[in-house]
Amino acid sequence: MAIVSVAIDSIAAGGDGVGRSNGLVVFVPRTAPGDVVTAQISGKGHFARGALRSVVTPSPVRIDPSCPHYTRDSCGGCQLQHLTYESQLEAKRLIIRDSVQRIGKRIVDAPAIERSPKEWRYRTKLTLAIQRRGARWIAGLHRFDDPSRVFALADCPITDRRVVAAWREIMEADAYFPDAKELRGSVRITSGGPTFVMIGGNSWAARNQFASAVPSIAAVWWEPADDLPRKLIYDKRTDRTPSASFSQVNAEMAEILRRYVLDRARSYEPRTVIDAYAGTGDTAIPLSEQGIAVTAIELDPDASAWSAARLTEPSRAITARVEDALPGLLPADLVILNPPRAGVDARVTETLEAEVGHLRGVIYVSCNPATLARDLSRLPSYRVESMHAFDMFPQTAHVETVCELRPAGESA
């Protein structure tokens, strides 16, 4: 362990500030580009992890965080509250560029980024850890500097007030929680009202009493700790769409992104489109309504069924893993990819490489610059036509990217 002085010059993926001290690259959480700080470091080789000790010279883009939990409790839910919003956006642009250049081996400019309509109170879903504190329970988030510790959450300023209110009602009913040492729970706002998933415990004898004690919660599910299937406790909603499981937590920003993807897809004037990781068909359905033959691939059977019922023929929905289904569905004019944070399976990129001569383009919607870059490295036969970023998660280091690819042999 040593205390060093570090001049911070950028923000890394994950939100840590990055600087150098005597040739050593140091990652220091809660620092800003332009800061000069002292940090206690540990590590070997050319890289070190630092714990902030003092800000010697504050950056012009450093501000006081709005949320008391951010500093008082070292909350790990946000990483960038100490930066101005404009500098958050710039940091995310550079994170995407650096990831694509370093991992993807592509020379690209930092993409333009769409700012979120809301910088605060945008989240319509909040998952919390639930732990016993004496005879009662607390619900909260983990500390970034000690993930084993959970602090009681009083409020979350990036989260919709309706979600926070639902959580307070749930915690008032903690006498009826499942029998367990630790639990997790998730509240989401849907068109039918707030819903709740209780996660953990091997028995829940008081589940009916719990349901009666949370009258504003429209639906409750339980996922036992023994890996049994999710159990529906009750559902008072008339709208049973599965879309809540697939909708983004920042609805307004998600709509901006969806419109952009649809616009780029239509620019190809495709006759056939494969929408991979299609969810409930938010992209596939409007394309099919324009006469485009869309094949929507989705593993979740409920989401796939919902999509299938609304697609216009000859479009169709297939319930399958993308890597299993894609080879048998090509060729197509356009492929849209919207995978989870882990990115696409290597078999997907292998298939796209094999079919490069029969595709006009690929539109890849990514929520993780690192896995996007990795997947680009597996697609050498395609060039990056465009990249555009969307700030889906203000105050955090997460960012969405839409990367448009065309066969490298095509003229620009």
Secondary structure, 3 states (H helix, E strand, C coil): CEEEEEEEEEECCCCCEEEEECCEEEEECCCCCCCEEEEEEECCCCEEEEEEEEEEECCCCECCCCCHHHHHCCECCCCCCCECHHHHHHHHHHHHHHHHHHCCCCCCCCCEEECCCCCCCCECEEEEEEEEECCEEEEEEEECCCCCCEEECCCCCCECHHHHHHHHHHHHCHHHCCCCCEEEEEEEEECCEEEEEEECCCCCCCHHHHHHHCCCCCEEEEECCCCCCCEEEEECCCCCCHHHHCCCCCHHHHHHHHHHHHHHHHCCCCCEEEEECCCCCCCHHHHHCCCCEEEEEECCHHHHHHHHCCCCCCCEEEECCHHHHHHHHCCCCEEEECCCCCCCCHHHHHHHHHCHHHCCEEEEEECCHHHHHHHHHCCCCEEEEEEEEECCCCCCCCCEEEEEEEECCCCC
